[in-house]
Amino acid sequence: MRSTIGKNIRVTIWGGSHEPAIGVDITGIPIGTEINMKELTAFLKRRAPGNSFFATKRKEPDIPVPVGGLAAADVSTEHSTGSSAGTSAETSSKDILVTTNETISFKIENTDTRSSDYRTLRSVPRPGHADYTARLRYGDDLNMAGGGPFSARMTAPLCIAGGIAMQILAREGITIGGHIYSIADAKDTPFDPVNTDAALLASLREKDMAVISDEARTEMQKRIWLAMEDRDSVGGIVEVCGLGVPAGIGGAMYDGLESTLTPIFFGIPAVKGVEFGAGFDATRLRGSENNDPFFFEGDRVKTKTNNHGGILGGITTGMPLIARLAFKPTPSIARQQDSVDLEKGQDTKLRVKGRHDPCVVVRAVPIAEAALALGILDSMMEVKR
């Protein structure tokens, strides 16, 4: 199955959780663009399964393999891409690829599948999962093992495209970062909507759990552990931030940056809500409280507060761009649940087997960063063209 998003930067994700491989085709990246493979691989490692006690035990290295539209860079000295993807910028020429075609392609081999865990789910759908609706839409032939094309596994190709976008944006002085805003009722310190800096975003990329407060980290781990003991799962919120995004990016209505970003965000499995700036909290404010007063800082127009989250009327203001993504609890849980047997036409009980994240939020931060980077780059390409 293939799924495509984007206007100027077109991203097509293909494959399935238990297919031989998953991958991505990307069009719209200018020919001659350099891609630092060392940094891209490091970025994907932040999302990869099997690296945390609080994540699925499925072990996948998630190595991005170029399959088209790319060639080794013709350089012989130490090279710097200026990337903010989370590794040292110093790298040798063999780590640099250059786009040579309008379409570039990567794949990731699936190496640790256990499809037998999912046999009963062909007729007994998981509550809260796409098993039932996928069967309605695509019939019985779609390989839904491991969630098929609806699996969080499909966010690995998204991170390839988003990781490339982050490298391109970094060369334009734009930094992307994120953290776990909350898990269950345990909350981290939110980003300062006016004064968040690139150093903080960089420090979060080095943590096994991307949180600002160590106390919040401990409380979040407790919530996940308690859910695991109860054979259950928990959800949470990821907050992402874009710094250095130029003012004037986006457009009115469906050309607005929020309109560009939202479908990318909602394409991430388990995302059930998106907000920008003050978001839903703005409904409890009066206009005089929610409005962000303008002022000059030198010759630059800024706002004293940032309830608008860096976007007004779908167009960037130059203030930090802040969004939050709400993730539901993982539907695949070991606790017994009520379901139906579609083959027998009767109610039944279900205990889900397999290796599943007790909280998808732990690995979701780089995914949200990738989605934010793609949307920003797509809108910037509109302005450049």
Buried (B, 14 or more C-beta within 10 A) or exposed (E): BEEEBBEBBBBBBBBBBBBEBBBBBBBBBEEEBBBBBBBBBBBBBBBBBBBBEBBBEBEBBBBBEBBEBBEEBEEEEEBEBBBBBBBEBEBEEEBBBBBEEEBBBBBBBBEBBEEEBBEBBBBBBBBBBBBBEBBEEEEEEBBBBBBBBBBBBBBBBBBBBBBBBBBBBBEEEBBBBBBBBBBBEBBBEBBEBBEBBBEBBEEBBEBEBBBBBEEBBEBBBEBBBEBBEEEBBBBBBBBBBBBBBBBEBBBEEEBBBBBBBBEBBBBBBBBEBBBBBBBEEBEEEEEEEBEBEEEEEEEEEBBEBBBBBBBBEBBBBBBBBBBBBBBBBBBBBBEEBEBBBBEEEEEBEBEBBBBBBBBBBBBBBBBBBBBBBBBBBBBBBBEEE
